């Protein structure tokens, strides 16, 4: 797992949007989106729900890491 993926995963213990992850980690949102998509492909992250973004007013996904049973 790369450094950026680790940064993203460390923030997904609670549901967050890509914009929130970018703000917390200091990564560009485009980088966060790429890492989230890669982590979804690896089945390490899932879409949690859809919320209204407080910044843009648009409907956006929140993501969370998959926990082991």
N, CA, C and O atoms as CSV, one atom per row, in Angstrom:
chain,resi,resn,atom,element,x,y,z
A,1,UNK,N,N,0.851,-1.174,0.000
A,1,UNK,CA,C,0.000,0.000,0.000
A,1,UNK,C,C,0.897,1.238,0.000
A,1,UNK,O,O,1.852,1.329,0.771
A,2,UNK,N,N,0.575,2.177,-0.870
A,2,UNK,CA,C,1.369,3.390,-0.978
A,2,UNK,C,C,1.112,4.372,0.151
A,2,UNK,O,O,0.166,4.211,0.922
A,3,UNK,N,N,1.955,5.385,0.243
A,3,UNK,CA,C,1.856,6.391,1.307
A,3,UNK,C,C,0.512,7.124,1.276
A,3,UNK,O,O,-0.104,7.326,2.323
A,4,UNK,N,N,0.053,7.525,0.085
A,4,UNK,CA,C,-1.217,8.238,0.001
A,4,UNK,C,C,-2.383,7.337,0.387
A,4,UNK,O,O,-3.319,7.784,1.049
A,5,UNK,N,N,-2.333,6.066,-0.023
A,5,UNK,CA,C,-3.388,5.134,0.374
A,5,UNK,C,C,-3.427,4.987,1.895
A,5,UNK,O,O,-4.507,4.925,2.483
A,6,UNK,N,N,-2.276,4.931,2.523
A,6,UNK,CA,C,-2.223,4.835,3.989
A,6,UNK,C,C,-2.838,6.064,4.638
A,6,UNK,O,O,-3.582,5.947,5.611
A,7,UNK,N,N,-2.529,7.250,4.101
A,7,UNK,CA,C,-3.110,8.484,4.643
A,7,UNK,C,C,-4.634,8.447,4.553
A,7,UNK,O,O,-5.330,8.790,5.508
A,8,UNK,N,N,-5.137,8.029,3.405
A,8,UNK,CA,C,-6.592,7.949,3.204
A,8,UNK,C,C,-7.197,6.921,4.154
A,8,UNK,O,O,-8.190,7.210,4.822
A,9,UNK,N,N,-6.619,5.738,4.222
A,9,UNK,CA,C,-7.157,4.686,5.086
A,9,UNK,C,C,-7.188,5.105,6.552
A,9,UNK,O,O,-8.122,4.759,7.276
A,10,UNK,N,N,-6.172,5.847,6.996
A,10,UNK,CA,C,-6.119,6.289,8.390
A,10,UNK,C,C,-7.289,7.199,8.751
A,10,UNK,O,O,-7.645,7.301,9.925
A,11,UNK,N,N,-7.890,7.857,7.775
A,11,UNK,CA,C,-9.001,8.771,8.044
A,11,UNK,C,C,-10.369,8.113,7.933
A,11,UNK,O,O,-11.376,8.714,8.305
A,12,UNK,N,N,-10.415,6.901,7.431
A,12,UNK,CA,C,-11.712,6.287,7.148
A,12,UNK,C,C,-12.216,5.363,8.241
A,12,UNK,O,O,-12.948,4.414,7.961
A,13,UNK,N,N,-11.833,5.628,9.482
A,13,UNK,CA,C,-12.405,4.883,10.618
A,13,UNK,C,C,-13.821,5.368,10.878
A,13,UNK,O,O,-14.614,4.662,11.500
A,14,UNK,N,N,-14.150,6.579,10.404
A,14,UNK,CA,C,-15.519,7.099,10.399
A,14,UNK,C,C,-15.807,7.579,8.976
A,14,UNK,O,O,-14.876,7.926,8.249
A,15,UNK,N,N,-17.075,7.604,8.565
A,15,UNK,CA,C,-17.403,7.999,7.188
A,15,UNK,C,C,-16.961,9.432,6.877
A,15,UNK,O,O,-17.167,10.348,7.673
A,16,UNK,N,N,-16.349,9.601,5.700
A,16,UNK,CA,C,-15.894,10.920,5.258
A,16,UNK,C,C,-16.053,11.042,3.755
A,16,UNK,O,O,-16.008,10.046,3.033
A,17,UNK,N,N,-16.242,12.284,3.281
A,17,UNK,CA,C,-16.275,12.562,1.851
A,17,UNK,C,C,-14.843,12.739,1.350
A,17,UNK,O,O,-13.913,12.896,2.142
A,18,UNK,N,N,-14.678,12.713,0.049
A,18,UNK,CA,C,-13.346,12.924,-0.519
A,18,UNK,C,C,-12.833,14.322,-0.186
A,18,UNK,O,O,-11.636,14.503,0.039
A,19,UNK,N,N,-13.717,15.300,-0.151
A,19,UNK,CA,C,-13.314,16.669,0.191
A,19,UNK,C,C,-12.825,16.742,1.640
A,19,UNK,O,O,-11.834,17.414,1.927
A,20,UNK,N,N,-13.515,16.057,2.548
A,20,UNK,CA,C,-13.090,16.036,3.953
A,20,UNK,C,C,-11.731,15.356,4.101
A,20,UNK,O,O,-10.872,15.829,4.845
A,21,UNK,N,N,-11.540,14.243,3.389
A,21,UNK,CA,C,-10.259,13.539,3.453
A,21,UNK,C,C,-9.141,14.438,2.932
A,21,UNK,O,O,-8.067,14.506,3.528
A,22,UNK,N,N,-9.393,15.124,1.827
A,22,UNK,CA,C,-8.390,16.025,1.246
A,22,UNK,C,C,-8.026,17.132,2.229
A,22,UNK,O,O,-6.849,17.454,2.395
A,23,UNK,N,N,-9.021,17.709,2.874
A,23,UNK,CA,C,-8.771,18.793,3.837
A,23,UNK,C,C,-7.915,18.295,5.007
A,23,UNK,O,O,-6.974,18.972,5.421
A,24,UNK,N,N,-8.239,17.132,5.529
A,24,UNK,CA,C,-7.530,16.594,6.693
A,24,UNK,C,C,-6.096,16.183,6.346
A,24,UNK,O,O,-5.164,16.451,7.104
A,25,UNK,N,N,-5.932,15.530,5.193
A,25,UNK,CA,C,-4.614,14.972,4.845
A,25,UNK,C,C,-3.707,15.953,4.125
A,25,UNK,O,O,-2.488,15.778,4.111
A,26,UNK,N,N,-4.292,16.986,3.527
A,26,UNK,CA,C,-3.496,17.922,2.738
A,26,UNK,C,C,-3.262,17.456,1.308
A,26,UNK,O,O,-2.558,18.116,0.543
A,27,UNK,N,N,-3.853,16.312,0.943
A,27,UNK,CA,C,-3.745,15.817,-0.431
A,27,UNK,C,C,-4.726,16.567,-1.326
A,27,UNK,O,O,-5.739,17.083,-0.853
A,28,UNK,N,N,-4.422,16.624,-2.620
A,28,UNK,CA,C,-5.369,17.179,-3.585
A,28,UNK,C,C,-6.580,16.255,-3.647
A,28,UNK,O,O,-6.448,15.040,-3.495
A,29,UNK,N,N,-7.775,16.841,-3.874
A,29,UNK,CA,C,-8.980,16.024,-3.936
A,29,UNK,C,C,-8.901,14.995,-5.057
A,29,UNK,O,O,-9.398,13.878,-4.907
A,30,UNK,N,N,-8.283,15.357,-6.180
A,30,UNK,CA,C,-8.142,14.403,-7.288
A,30,UNK,C,C,-7.289,13.201,-6.867
A,30,UNK,O,O,-7.554,12.072,-7.280
A,31,UNK,N,N,-6.267,13.450,-6.046
A,31,UNK,CA,C,-5.442,12.347,-5.529
A,31,UNK,C,C,-6.245,11.470,-4.587
A,31,UNK,O,O,-6.144,10.244,-4.629
A,32,UNK,N,N,-7.040,12.100,-3.740
A,32,UNK,CA,C,-7.885,11.347,-2.810
A,32,UNK,C,C,-8.857,10.470,-3.593
A,32,UNK,O,O,-9.029,9.295,-3.267
A,33,UNK,N,N,-9.495,11.031,-4.624
A,33,UNK,CA,C,-10.454,10.260,-5.416
A,33,UNK,C,C,-9.781,9.044,-6.055
A,33,UNK,O,O,-10.352,7.954,-6.067
A,34,UNK,N,N,-8.584,9.226,-6.580
A,34,UNK,CA,C,-7.850,8.110,-7.160
A,34,UNK,C,C,-7.522,7.037,-6.145
A,34,UNK,O,O,-7.651,5.846,-6.428
A,35,UNK,N,N,-7.091,7.460,-4.943
A,35,UNK,CA,C,-6.763,6.492,-3.904
A,35,UNK,C,C,-8.018,5.779,-3.415
A,35,UNK,O,O,-7.992,4.568,-3.196
A,36,UNK,N,N,-9.118,6.514,-3.241
A,36,UNK,CA,C,-10.371,5.892,-2.794
A,36,UNK,C,C,-10.840,4.869,-3.828
A,36,UNK,O,O,-11.226,3.757,-3.468
A,37,UNK,N,N,-10.810,5.239,-5.110
A,37,UNK,CA,C,-11.234,4.295,-6.153
A,37,UNK,C,C,-10.367,3.037,-6.145
A,37,UNK,O,O,-10.878,1.928,-6.305
A,38,UNK,N,N,-9.063,3.206,-5.959
A,38,UNK,CA,C,-8.177,2.052,-5.877
A,38,UNK,C,C,-8.484,1.175,-4.677
A,38,UNK,O,O,-8.461,-0.052,-4.772
A,39,UNK,N,N,-8.771,1.810,-3.548
A,39,UNK,CA,C,-9.095,1.055,-2.327
A,39,UNK,C,C,-10.441,0.355,-2.443
A,39,UNK,O,O,-10.627,-0.727,-1.886
A,40,UNK,N,N,-11.385,0.964,-3.165
A,40,UNK,CA,C,-12.667,0.298,-3.426
A,40,UNK,C,C,-12.419,-0.940,-4.285
A,40,UNK,O,O,-12.991,-1.999,-4.027
A,41,UNK,N,N,-11.570,-0.810,-5.302
A,41,UNK,CA,C,-11.242,-1.955,-6.174
A,41,UNK,C,C,-10.610,-3.096,-5.385
A,41,UNK,O,O,-10.826,-4.269,-5.689
A,42,UNK,N,N,-9.827,-2.740,-4.366
A,42,UNK,CA,C,-9.182,-3.755,-3.512
A,42,UNK,C,C,-10.113,-4.258,-2.405
A,42,UNK,O,O,-9.730,-5.099,-1.592
A,43,UNK,N,N,-11.342,-3.730,-2.389
A,43,UNK,CA,C,-12.365,-4.095,-1.386
A,43,UNK,C,C,-11.943,-3.753,0.038
A,43,UNK,O,O,-12.288,-4.447,0.994
A,44,UNK,N,N,-11.195,-2.674,0.148
A,44,UNK,CA,C,-10.756,-2.209,1.463
A,44,UNK,C,C,-11.604,-1.042,1.948
A,44,UNK,O,O,-11.606,-0.719,3.136
A,45,UNK,N,N,-12.332,-0.404,1.018
A,45,UNK,CA,C,-13.184,0.752,1.304
A,45,UNK,C,C,-14.504,0.553,0.575
A,45,UNK,O,O,-14.540,-0.005,-0.522
A,46,UNK,N,N,-15.598,1.016,1.196
A,46,UNK,CA,C,-16.918,0.956,0.569
A,46,UNK,C,C,-17.598,2.312,0.681
A,46,UNK,O,O,-17.249,3.130,1.532
A,47,UNK,N,N,-18.583,2.541,-0.199
A,47,UNK,CA,C,-19.430,3.723,-0.078
A,47,UNK,C,C,-20.337,3.505,1.121
A,47,UNK,O,O,-20.977,2.461,1.240
A,48,UNK,N,N,-20.391,4.492,2.010
A,48,UNK,CA,C,-21.182,4.366,3.240
A,48,UNK,C,C,-22.594,4.911,3.035
A,48,UNK,O,O,-23.579,4.226,3.314
A,49,UNK,N,N,-22.684,6.150,2.545
A,49,UNK,CA,C,-23.965,6.777,2.306
A,49,UNK,C,C,-23.777,7.996,1.403
A,49,UNK,O,O,-22.666,8.280,0.954
A,50,UNK,N,N,-24.868,8.709,1.143
A,50,UNK,CA,C,-24.821,9.928,0.349
A,50,UNK,C,C,-25.340,11.063,1.215
A,50,UNK,O,O,-26.396,10.947,1.836
A,51,UNK,N,N,-24.594,12.160,1.254
A,51,UNK,CA,C,-24.963,13.324,2.062
A,51,UNK,C,C,-24.858,14.585,1.203
A,51,UNK,O,O,-24.308,14.553,0.102
A,52,UNK,N,N,-25.385,15.680,1.711
A,52,UNK,CA,C,-25.242,16.967,1.040
A,52,UNK,C,C,-23.971,17.635,1.537
A,52,UNK,O,O,-23.792,17.825,2.740
A,53,UNK,N,N,-23.082,17.993,0.603
A,53,UNK,CA,C,-21.818,18.647,0.948
A,53,UNK,C,C,-22.095,20.033,1.521
A,53,UNK,O,O,-22.839,20.819,0.933
A,54,UNK,N,N,-21.500,20.325,2.659
A,54,UNK,CA,C,-21.704,21.625,3.299
A,54,UNK,C,C,-21.020,22.748,2.529
A,54,UNK,O,O,-21.383,23.912,2.694
A,55,UNK,N,N,-20.040,22.422,1.692
A,55,UNK,CA,C,-19.326,23.429,0.905
A,55,UNK,C,C,-20.020,23.721,-0.418
A,55,UNK,O,O,-20.231,24.881,-0.774
A,56,UNK,N,N,-20.376,22.658,-1.150
A,56,UNK,CA,C,-20.920,22.832,-2.501
A,56,UNK,C,C,-22.431,22.704,-2.585
A,56,UNK,O,O,-23.038,23.168,-3.551
A,57,UNK,N,N,-23.044,22.084,-1.592
A,57,UNK,CA,C,-24.481,21.842,-1.632
A,57,UNK,C,C,-24.864,20.656,-2.509
A,57,UNK,O,O,-26.049,20.351,-2.649
A,58,UNK,N,N,-23.879,19.983,-3.100
A,58,UNK,CA,C,-24.140,18.831,-3.958
A,58,UNK,C,C,-24.258,17.566,-3.116
A,58,UNK,O,O,-23.759,17.501,-1.992
A,59,UNK,N,N,-24.926,16.564,-3.680
A,59,UNK,CA,C,-25.023,15.257,-3.036
A,59,UNK,C,C,-23.724,14.509,-3.315
A,59,UNK,O,O,-23.320,14.380,-4.471
A,60,UNK,N,N,-23.074,14.021,-2.276
A,60,UNK,CA,C,-21.771,13.351,-2.409
A,60,UNK,C,C,-21.741,12.076,-1.573
A,60,UNK,O,O,-22.486,11.931,-0.604
A,61,UNK,N,N,-20.865,11.157,-1.971
A,61,UNK,CA,C,-20.692,9.911,-1.219
A,61,UNK,C,C,-19.763,10.128,-0.035
A,61,UNK,O,O,-18.830,10.929,-0.088
A,62,UNK,N,N,-20.043,9.393,1.030
A,62,UNK,CA,C,-19.081,9.261,2.127
A,62,UNK,C,C,-18.578,7.835,2.076
A,62,UNK,O,O,-19.310,6.911,1.722
A,63,UNK,N,N,-17.311,7.671,2.435
A,63,UNK,CA,C,-16.640,6.375,2.359
A,63,UNK,C,C,-16.187,5.954,3.741
A,63,UNK,O,O,-15.966,6.783,4.624
A,64,UNK,N,N,-16.054,4.635,3.912
A,64,UNK,CA,C,-15.551,4.090,5.168
A,64,UNK,C,C,-14.747,2.838,4.860
A,64,UNK,O,O,-15.027,2.140,3.885
A,65,UNK,N,N,-13.737,2.548,5.697
A,65,UNK,CA,C,-12.962,1.332,5.447
A,65,UNK,C,C,-13.743,0.116,5.893
A,65,UNK,O,O,-14.563,0.178,6.809
A,66,UNK,N,N,-13.472,-0.989,5.227
A,66,UNK,CA,C,-14.119,-2.260,5.530
A,66,UNK,C,C,-13.486,-2.818,6.795
A,66,UNK,O,O,-12.262,-2.860,6.914
A,67,UNK,N,N,-14.299,-3.236,7.718
A,67,UNK,CA,C,-13.766,-3.845,8.938
A,67,UNK,C,C,-13.893,-5.359,8.837
A,67,UNK,O,O,-14.823,-5.881,8.223
A,68,UNK,N,N,-12.961,-6.038,9.437
A,68,UNK,CA,C,-12.977,-7.496,9.408
A,68,UNK,C,C,-13.959,-8.003,10.458
A,68,UNK,O,O,-14.087,-7.420,11.535
A,69,UNK,N,N,-14.645,-9.087,10.137
A,69,UNK,CA,C,-15.616,-9.673,11.072
A,69,UNK,C,C,-14.933,-10.583,12.059
A,69,UNK,O,O,-15.592,-11.164,12.921
